[in-house]
Amino acid sequence: MSNKSDTNCTIVLFGATGDLAKRKLYPSIYNLFKKGHLSKHFAVIGCARREWDNTTFRENVEASLRDSKIQIDPSHLESFLDHFHYTPLDVTSKEAYQNLNRLLQTLENTYEIPGNRMFYLAMAPQFFGTIASFLKSEGITNETGWNRLIIEKPFGHDLPSARQLNSEIREAFAEDEIFRIDHYLGKEMVQNIEVIRFANAIFEPLWNNRYIANIQITSSESLGVEERGGYYDKSGALRDMVQNHMLQMVALLAMEPPIRLTTNEIRSEKIKVLRALRPLELGEVDNYFVRGQYGPGKINDNEVPGYRSEGNIDPQSNTETFVAGKLLIDNFRWAGVPIYIRTGKRMTEKSTKIVVQFKDMPMNLYYRTEDKMHPNLLIIHIQPDEGISIVINGKKTENILNTAPVKLDYCENCVDQMNTPEAYEKLLHDAILGDATNFTHWDEVALSWKYVDVIYDAWEKKKASDFPNYESGTMGPTAADELLKEDGFHWWPVIEDSDYSI
């Protein structure tokens, strides 16, 4: 990978006064500094419209660190903050970029940085193309070191807009210089999916349609839209969660073993999965996907409003806050295995988990005819808990002919919870090292939009007549349960006649 001097860089942060920078980026940069991943040869330049100076900027960075409740070492806090500099910037002003370039050159001399420049666009996507164009035209991308562009989602709002945005960015940056962040790919247990599969002989030989009955991915939130109403009402759960996070997890679960663990080989296998997704026709979307919108209800015994009563939301909004779907992958490994996804707001709890349900034994020795055997499950807990569980059948103490499910747990964040790196910290470190494995390639983005656009188009043509169709504090509309029931399955966790729960 990179040698030590290759990690010496200047991070230029567009949107430096925004919420993402305060909540995620500044604490992540501090942790990298504290752990020695950033040497003294680095600088951070904050760019935004506000007329701040260096002192105001540093005060705000320090406040964000204290608000994040990370452990701060007072002995080196001041030296850390000295690396932060600010320049006001109107993203449409050529002169502002020229000022930025002069500051970059000054700081690179001060901190002995060999021209390595990382540009992080933590702001509205409509400015991505404009900023990239000015960075190129004003000579801010240079040839004396490396250039890297980190961009947040959403990358477009459909395939045509994503193609347009990609075309604008590619005028200034090569594909291997573009790091499209999907913060789910920085989560500990999402990164562990590959290890669980490819480093354990008890799983990979069974990871196919001969042994797996179905896979379920659930990402639920108990919160509503909060302050994001204006953005969310134009996006919805399909664009906000399915096009990126959910399909990325599907790709990791279904990919073939790569030839080697390199960025290009892993991305190549993920792309093959997305190519193999069975495409949907407009008229059959309702057979495979369910949409929902939350109404009023109770969360933790507190009354909460419905979606249409939230701030900045159209009182007649047709935007979905819940999506459930059945995906089929038409390749040799996965033919006939449904992969179910569901995600939504104002659900029972905040949780992301993957459940792999294995097929039943061909002969039922331990149960009477009227009893049901409990399937074996592999559960990957992504958040808030991190770990894996395996559900097997064990003997009931009172009767040798009856069994009960037994859950074997491994908790990843129980071992050293306070030091578990935040997703953004790991992704920032990867980008500094030039490792794009956990960032999305353009081909992944394009294939995801191609799949999702058909669903969105079908829903646009046929407005939902039953919104709101699930109460806040529940796990979504009943139609999502019917989606699985038609195939003889149900969402986990459900275990009848048992106090056991996953």
Buried (B, 14 or more C-beta within 10 A) or exposed (E): EEEEBBBBBBBBBBBBBBEBBBBBBBBBBBBBBBEEBBBEBBBBBBBBEBEBEBEBBBEBBBEBBEEBEBEBEEEEBEEBBEBBBBBBBEBEEEEBBBBBBEBBBEBBEEBEBEBBBBBBBBBEBEBBBEBBBBBBEBEBBBEEBBBBBBBBBBBBBBBEBBBEBBEBBBEBBEEEBBBBBBBBBBBBBBBBBBEBBBEEEEBEEBBEBEBBBBBBBBBBBBEBBEEBBEEBBEBBBBBBBBBBBBBBBBBBBBBBEBEEEEBBBBBBBBBBBBEBBEEBEEEEBBEBBBBBBBBBBEBEEEEBBBBBEBEEBEEEBBBBBBBBBBBBBEBEBBEEBBBBBBBBBBBEEEBBBBBBBBBEEEEEEBBEEEEEBBBBBBBBBBBEBBBBBBBEBEEEEEEEEBBEBEBEEEEBBEEEEEEBBBBBBBBBBBBBEBBBBBBBBBBBBBBBBBBBBBBBEBBEEEEBEEBBBBBBBBBBBBBBBEBBEEEEBBBBEEBEEEEEEB
